[in-house]
């Protein structure tokens, strides 16, 4: 194949659409991907399947999980998993062994942004709920991946942090920022402790991504939040050096590399996939961010109304 020719172009376009490159970079591997029915994690699921992996998708959205299983009946198993529950996390890791014979990769991408209280309004219950989702779940995911990975001779753990923990956003919350910052240090400690077991641990640091999570921030319904990403590119253009929102495929590329044998000598790293946000975040007032989100919400609501007529 001649570089730059028509076949090369089609290959690149297929990859940009999140279909993977079909080279089997993850053939024979079994992965657990949390939050995998939507957003960034859904893009990772599509890529992993295209690259030959068997995937257990852990999420609380049962209807979307059923759709994924039907789409990839030989490659995907759905586990209803509330990541705040240690029992649910343990059962998900066990499913990987029971259904597909082992566990090689854990991608912990599930999160929530619905933790907006300021210090003066924060309750201990709100803090506990936030950190159980955004930090403790990472700890428990690592804990329960160790046994299955040891039985395979090692593995790769990929944690999703956030550029907001290093370069604050006016739309972020204290709970989210602090917990995501702790994920970066957790990555380094886990990489150090588990190196002797041939278990690698790395973090991906996303920047601004057009995902349904933004809808959570302003209380949009799930249906509306799912449509909002189509209207968020304008918001991204003034929020980071590269003038577009990140797409799930951007994280999928990085996650595939970190999950594959190509990164066999890589551990304890923080890989920024953030459009340059970690080097510079333009000052965008919170009011303007919220205005962008409300506009995207209104457009998504209009789409649903038009569809239902």
C-alpha positions, 0 to 999 in steps of 0.5 A: 500500500502506498502511503497517502494513497486511497487505501491509506486514506480509508484506513485513517478515516476508519480509525478516526471514526473509532473503528480501530485499525483491525490489526489485532493489537489486543488479540487474545486479551480480555478487558474490563471497561467501566462506564463503557456504554457512553461517552469516552469509554464507549469509544474505547469499547469500540476500539478494543473490540475492533482490535480483537479484545474481549470486553466486559463493560461495567455500567449502571445503564442496563438498557444501553448495556443490552444494546452493546451486547447485541451489537457485539455478541461474541466480544462484549459482556455487560455487567451492571456495576455501581462503582461505589460498591466493592461487591459490584466491582469484585463481581465484574472482575470475576465475570471477566474470568468466568466469561472470557477466561481471564483479565489482562486490561482494566480501563477505569473510565466511569465518573460523575461530575454531579458534585458541585457543592462549595466548601461552605455548603459541603456535607460529609455525605456529599463528600463521601458520595463524590470520593467513592465514585471519583477516587475510591472506585479506582482503588477498589478496581485496582484491588480486585484486578490484581488477582485475575491479572496475576493468574494471567502473568500480569496486566495493564491498568489504565485510569482516567484522570482529568486536566481539571485537576492540574489546570482548574476549570470554572465549571469544575467542582472541588470534589471532582478536582481533588479526587481526580488529582489524587488519581494521578498520585494513585497511579504512581503508587500503584505502578510502584507497588505492582511492578513486581507482579508485571502489572503496569498502571498508567493514567490518561489525562483528558482535557475538554471532551464533548460527552454526555457528562456535561449534561449532568453538570446542568441537570439535563435528562439522560436523553438530552445529555446524550445529544448535547455533545453535537453542540459543544465544539463552539465551547471547546474552541475558546477553552484550550489551544487546539480549537476543537473538542476532544472525541472519544476516539482520541482517548481510544488511541491512547488507551489501546496503546497503554493496554497493548504490548506496545507499552510493555515498558511503560508504567507510572505515566500520566499521558495528557490527551487534552488538546494542550489544556495542560499547558494553557487554559484560556480564562473563560468565566463560569457564566460563559461556560454555563451559557454554552451548556444551556444553549447546547441543552436547549438545542438538544431538547429541540431535537428531541421535540422535533423527533417526537412530532 
